[in-house]
Amino acid sequence: MSIIDEIISACGQEYVSVNEPMSRHTTFRVGGNADIFIRVSSKEQLISGLKVCRDSDYPVTILGNGSNVLVSDAGIRGAVFEFGREFADISVVKEDDMAFVTVLSGALLSNVGAYLMKEGIAGFHWASGIPGSVGGACYMNAGAYGGEMKDIIKSVEVLTSDLSVEVRDLESLDLSYRHSALMSEEAYVLSATFALPYGDSETIKAMTDELNQKRRDKQPLEFPSAGSTFKRPEGYFAGKLIEDSGLKGYRVGGASVSTKHCGFVVNDEHGTATDIYKLTEDVKKIVFEKFGVNLEREIRLLGEF
Ligand SMILES: Cc1cc2nc3c(=O)[nH]c(=O)nc-3n(C[C@H](O)[C@H](O)[C@H](O)COP(=O)(O)OP(=O)(O)OC[C@H]3O[C@@H](n4cnc5c(N)ncnc54)[C@H](O)[C@@H]3O)c2cc1C
């Protein structure tokens, strides 16, 4: 049996596709084919599929909602396991002062936010407008408008490289600005438990709506992007450095520096991953020449560049 057939048999035909275009699974809307693509539907299915890959040294890539990645035009060799809507249950344990909310990693932050709003559970409104999954947000320590995952995570359940399930407490995740300990090991987020206070649904809705309006006003949401392309360098704002370098609207092929928010690279004219990658390299070089500041990409590169 070929490795592809083995993975199909381990993961279930209906969850697997071969030569899947990654442009369908990334918010930049670019990226070539993954050799084999698996939609994660349960912990057991994931472990079976990963076991096949591990036994054959077959490469594995993990994807959430694809909102912080740039996938190469050549695609991704090996297997891509996507945590999405089939792995997205939410459960709540209500104690006197706090609610403990456990969410499977494929759940979208927007859906979690909407669920918590209805339940009268507060503290998540800042995350509702981030277009990522819970797993991706924990991995990236996503944050916005003064909140970050670090503030609300109680613990995270991970699958380690030897395919055992472990619970990691907040401290061991070593979360800091767009960083987690998970970046330096092969451990996949299965679920996260958040500790959140109670609140009034109407107030939570008003706060969520206000932040979403801010996003619409400030961000080029009409074009494919991956949000802020670069991390915030200490003491500066990436968008301002880019604008002050004269790069507003700077274009490579079908990709450009947004004229609405210079921190965003947008794929506004059907660009390729190569266009976007080259654009980010140019921006890094020009900003360094002008200001001596090294911009570091926040977006994660998947595949060969
Ligand atoms: C319009 C727009 C606005 C944005 N605004 C914000 C913002 O305000 N704040 C912010 O922080 N980010 C923002 N982002 C970026 C992005 O949404 C976040 O980084 C988000 O947390 C990424 O989640 P994801 O599920 O899409 O991850 P993906 O892009 O799929 O993956 C990102 C990384 O996480 C890894 N990963 C994904 N799931 C798992 C898992 N279960 N276990 C282990 N590793 C995993 C992937 O391998 C990859 O390295 C924005 C993006 C866009 C397009």
PDBQT file of the ligand as one rigid body, heavy atoms in Angstrom, charges set to zero:
ROOT
HETATM    1  C1  LIG A 401      -7.536  40.322   8.375  1.00  0.00    +0.000 C 
HETATM    2  C2  LIG A 401      -6.670  39.690   9.443  1.00  0.00    +0.000 A 
HETATM    3  C3  LIG A 401      -6.568  40.289  10.697  1.00  0.00    +0.000 A 
HETATM    4  C4  LIG A 401      -5.774  39.703  11.691  1.00  0.00    +0.000 A 
HETATM    5  N1  LIG A 401      -5.712  40.298  12.915  1.00  0.00    +0.000 NA
HETATM    6  C5  LIG A 401      -4.967  39.745  13.881  1.00  0.00    +0.000 A 
HETATM    7  C6  LIG A 401      -4.902  40.343  15.193  1.00  0.00    +0.000 A 
HETATM    8  O1  LIG A 401      -5.554  41.339  15.480  1.00  0.00    +0.000 OA
HETATM    9  N2  LIG A 401      -4.108  39.741  16.114  1.00  0.00    +0.000 N 
HETATM   10  C7  LIG A 401      -3.380  38.626  15.849  1.00  0.00    +0.000 A 
HETATM   11  O2  LIG A 401      -2.678  38.125  16.734  1.00  0.00    +0.000 OA
HETATM   12  N3  LIG A 401      -3.417  38.047  14.629  1.00  0.00    +0.000 NA
HETATM   13  C8  LIG A 401      -4.193  38.577  13.645  1.00  0.00    +0.000 A 
HETATM   14  N4  LIG A 401      -4.231  37.973  12.416  1.00  0.00    +0.000 N 
HETATM   15  C9  LIG A 401      -3.391  36.791  12.150  1.00  0.00    +0.000 C 
HETATM   16  C10 LIG A 401      -4.053  35.434  12.467  1.00  0.00    +0.000 C 
HETATM   17  O3  LIG A 401      -5.467  35.514  12.332  1.00  0.00    +0.000 OA
HETATM   18  C11 LIG A 401      -3.685  34.931  13.848  1.00  0.00    +0.000 C 
HETATM   19  O4  LIG A 401      -2.294  34.749  13.993  1.00  0.00    +0.000 OA
HETATM   20  C12 LIG A 401      -4.397  33.585  14.171  1.00  0.00    +0.000 C 
HETATM   21  O5  LIG A 401      -4.189  33.271  15.511  1.00  0.00    +0.000 OA
HETATM   22  C13 LIG A 401      -3.869  32.437  13.303  1.00  0.00    +0.000 C 
HETATM   23  O6  LIG A 401      -4.727  31.336  13.479  1.00  0.00    +0.000 OA
HETATM   24  P1  LIG A 401      -4.963  30.268  12.322  1.00  0.00    +0.000 P 
HETATM   25  O7  LIG A 401      -5.847  29.216  12.868  1.00  0.00    +0.000 OA
HETATM   26  O8  LIG A 401      -5.412  30.929  11.078  1.00  0.00    +0.000 OA
HETATM   27  O9  LIG A 401      -3.504  29.708  12.165  1.00  0.00    +0.000 OA
HETATM   28  P2  LIG A 401      -2.763  29.282  10.810  1.00  0.00    +0.000 P 
HETATM   29  O10 LIG A 401      -2.520  30.491   9.991  1.00  0.00    +0.000 OA
HETATM   30  O11 LIG A 401      -3.465  28.155  10.175  1.00  0.00    +0.000 OA
HETATM   31  O12 LIG A 401      -1.382  28.777  11.410  1.00  0.00    +0.000 OA
HETATM   32  C14 LIG A 401      -0.484  29.666  12.029  1.00  0.00    +0.000 C 
HETATM   33  C15 LIG A 401       0.620  28.840  12.695  1.00  0.00    +0.000 C 
HETATM   34  O13 LIG A 401       0.034  28.099  13.755  1.00  0.00    +0.000 OA
HETATM   35  C16 LIG A 401       0.289  26.699  13.579  1.00  0.00    +0.000 C 
HETATM   36  N5  LIG A 401      -0.918  25.997  14.051  1.00  0.00    +0.000 N 
HETATM   37  C17 LIG A 401      -2.198  26.176  13.635  1.00  0.00    +0.000 A 
HETATM   38  N6  LIG A 401      -3.034  25.376  14.324  1.00  0.00    +0.000 NA
HETATM   39  C18 LIG A 401      -2.258  24.671  15.194  1.00  0.00    +0.000 A 
HETATM   40  C19 LIG A 401      -2.527  23.674  16.193  1.00  0.00    +0.000 A 
HETATM   41  N7  LIG A 401      -3.762  23.237  16.441  1.00  0.00    +0.000 N 
HETATM   42  N8  LIG A 401      -1.479  23.187  16.892  1.00  0.00    +0.000 NA
HETATM   43  C20 LIG A 401      -0.208  23.607  16.657  1.00  0.00    +0.000 A 
HETATM   44  N9  LIG A 401       0.106  24.538  15.732  1.00  0.00    +0.000 NA
HETATM   45  C21 LIG A 401      -0.906  25.074  15.020  1.00  0.00    +0.000 A 
HETATM   46  C22 LIG A 401       0.525  26.510  12.086  1.00  0.00    +0.000 C 
HETATM   47  O14 LIG A 401       1.345  25.388  11.828  1.00  0.00    +0.000 OA
HETATM   48  C23 LIG A 401       1.244  27.824  11.733  1.00  0.00    +0.000 C 
HETATM   49  O15 LIG A 401       2.621  27.757  12.020  1.00  0.00    +0.000 OA
HETATM   50  C24 LIG A 401      -5.043  38.528  11.413  1.00  0.00    +0.000 A 
HETATM   51  C25 LIG A 401      -5.146  37.917  10.148  1.00  0.00    +0.000 A 
HETATM   52  C26 LIG A 401      -5.958  38.489   9.167  1.00  0.00    +0.000 A 
HETATM   53  C27 LIG A 401      -6.098  37.822   7.832  1.00  0.00    +0.000 C 
ENDROOT
TORSDOF 0
